[in-house]
Amino acid sequence: MKLTFLFTGKTETAWIQTGLGEYLSRLKHYADVEVLELLSPRNAGRMEPAEQNKTEGELQLSKIRESDYLILLDERGKEHDSTGLAAWLEKLHGSGQKRIIFLVGGPFGFSPAIYKRANAQLSLSRGTFSHQMVRVILAEQIYRAFTIIKGKKYHHG
């Protein structure tokens, strides 16, 4: 199983790059991991939110194969505690999914086409995080889930 983190927009802040790098490095001990960053559309700052979502959605879809299992990071998605997330990921792994994509959208969320394509939606909190911060939180939570699956002493729950 390959885990793909598909991020909309570039990771620009140093502490986010450092934190993301730390957890991705740890996660690579448990899974095949790749990170894809999509550049923001040209003139994004002058686009209406719906137009930006549509343009980003087209870029996102160009990176997603028909066989991929697509999980959107979305505030309306399913919430799991850490052990529940681990169980869900283990079940996905057991179902034979070859590539799981965790998609973090841009500042205005996702286009209708992306929602239609998605297999699942995941929420990491009832609060809302910036699309930059969620990258580190997501990587840490996926790493935590794998340590739970493998019986390692990272999670103290």
C-alpha positions as CSV (number, residue, x, y, z in Angstrom):
1,M,0.0,0.0,0.0
2,K,1.3,3.4,-0.9
3,L,0.3,6.5,1.0
4,T,0.2,9.7,-1.1
5,F,-0.2,13.1,0.5
6,L,-1.5,15.4,-2.1
7,F,-1.2,19.0,-1.0
8,T,-2.8,22.0,-2.8
9,G,-0.3,24.9,-2.7
10,K,3.3,24.8,-1.7
11,T,4.4,24.3,1.9
12,E,6.1,27.6,2.5
13,T,6.5,28.1,6.3
14,A,9.7,26.7,7.7
15,W,8.3,25.1,10.9
16,I,5.6,23.4,8.8
17,Q,8.2,22.0,6.4
18,T,10.3,20.8,9.4
19,G,7.4,19.2,11.2
20,L,6.0,17.6,8.1
21,G,9.5,16.3,7.3
22,E,9.9,14.8,10.7
23,Y,6.7,12.8,10.6
24,L,7.0,11.7,7.0
25,S,10.5,10.5,7.8
26,R,9.1,8.4,10.7
27,L,6.2,7.2,8.7
28,K,8.5,5.8,6.0
29,H,9.5,3.0,8.4
30,Y,5.9,1.7,8.1
31,A,4.7,2.6,4.6
32,D,5.7,3.6,1.1
33,V,5.0,7.4,1.2
34,E,5.0,10.1,-1.4
35,V,4.2,13.8,-1.2
36,L,2.9,15.7,-4.2
37,E,2.5,19.5,-4.0
38,L,0.3,21.2,-6.6
39,L,1.2,24.8,-7.4
40,S,-1.6,27.3,-6.8
41,P,-3.3,28.3,-10.0
42,R,-1.9,31.4,-11.8
43,N,-3.8,34.5,-10.7
44,A,-5.4,32.6,-7.7
45,G,-5.5,35.8,-5.7
46,R,-7.7,37.4,-8.3
47,M,-10.1,34.5,-8.7
48,E,-13.5,34.0,-7.0
49,P,-13.5,31.1,-4.6
50,A,-15.6,28.9,-6.8
51,E,-13.4,29.5,-9.8
52,Q,-10.3,28.8,-7.8
53,N,-11.8,25.5,-6.5
54,K,-12.7,24.5,-10.0
55,T,-9.2,25.2,-11.3
56,E,-7.6,23.4,-8.3
57,G,-10.0,20.5,-8.7
58,E,-8.8,20.0,-12.3
59,L,-5.2,20.0,-11.2
60,Q,-6.0,17.6,-8.4
61,L,-7.9,15.2,-10.6
62,S,-5.0,15.1,-13.0
63,K,-2.9,13.4,-10.2
64,I,-5.6,10.8,-9.2
65,R,-6.0,7.5,-10.9
66,E,-9.3,5.6,-11.2
67,S,-7.9,2.9,-8.9
68,D,-6.8,5.3,-6.1
69,Y,-8.7,5.5,-2.9
70,L,-9.2,9.2,-2.3
71,I,-9.7,10.7,1.2
72,L,-10.5,14.4,1.5
73,L,-9.4,16.3,4.6
74,D,-12.7,18.1,5.2
75,E,-14.3,19.7,8.2
76,R,-17.5,17.7,7.5
77,G,-15.6,14.4,7.3
78,K,-15.7,11.4,9.6
79,E,-13.8,12.0,12.9
80,H,-11.9,9.1,14.5
81,D,-10.0,8.9,17.7
82,S,-6.4,7.6,17.3
83,T,-7.2,4.0,17.7
84,G,-10.3,4.3,15.4
85,L,-8.1,5.9,12.7
86,A,-5.6,3.1,13.1
87,A,-8.4,0.5,12.7
88,W,-9.8,2.2,9.7
89,L,-6.4,2.4,7.9
90,E,-5.7,-1.2,8.8
91,K,-9.1,-2.2,7.2
92,L,-8.2,-0.2,4.1
93,H,-4.9,-1.9,3.9
94,G,-6.6,-5.3,4.2
95,S,-9.0,-4.5,1.5
96,G,-6.2,-4.5,-1.1
97,Q,-6.1,-0.7,-1.7
98,K,-2.9,-0.1,-3.6
99,R,-2.7,3.7,-3.3
100,I,-4.5,5.8,-0.7
101,I,-4.4,9.6,-1.4
102,F,-5.0,12.1,1.4
103,L,-6.0,15.3,-0.3
104,V,-5.6,18.6,1.5
105,G,-7.4,21.3,-0.5
106,G,-6.7,25.0,-0.8
107,P,-8.0,27.8,1.3
108,F,-11.5,27.4,-0.1
109,G,-11.9,23.7,0.1
110,F,-12.8,21.4,-2.8
111,S,-14.7,21.6,-6.1
112,P,-17.9,19.6,-6.6
113,A,-15.9,17.3,-9.0
114,I,-13.5,16.4,-6.2
115,Y,-16.3,15.7,-3.7
116,K,-17.9,13.5,-6.4
117,R,-14.7,11.6,-6.9
118,A,-13.8,11.1,-3.2
119,N,-14.1,7.7,-1.6
120,A,-14.1,9.2,1.9
121,Q,-13.9,12.4,3.9
122,L,-11.8,12.7,7.0
123,S,-11.9,15.3,9.7
124,L,-9.0,15.6,12.1
125,S,-10.9,17.9,14.5
126,R,-14.2,19.7,15.0
127,G,-12.0,22.9,14.8
128,T,-10.7,24.2,11.6
129,F,-7.0,24.3,10.8
130,S,-5.3,26.2,8.0
131,H,-4.6,24.1,4.9
132,Q,-0.9,24.5,5.7
133,M,-1.1,23.4,9.4
134,V,-3.3,20.4,8.6
135,R,-0.3,18.9,6.7
136,V,1.7,18.4,9.9
137,I,-1.3,17.3,12.0
138,L,-2.3,14.8,9.3
139,A,1.3,13.3,9.0
140,E,1.5,13.0,12.8
141,Q,-1.9,11.3,13.0
142,I,-1.1,8.8,10.3
143,Y,2.3,8.1,11.9
144,R,0.5,7.6,15.2
145,A,-2.0,5.2,13.6
146,F,0.8,3.1,12.2
147,T,2.5,2.9,15.6
148,I,-0.8,1.7,17.0
149,I,-1.2,-0.9,14.3
150,K,2.4,-2.1,14.8
151,G,2.2,-2.1,18.6
152,K,4.9,0.5,19.1
153,K,5.1,2.7,22.2
154,Y,4.3,6.1,20.7
155,H,0.6,6.3,21.5
156,H,-0.3,6.4,25.2
157,G,-4.1,6.1,25.0
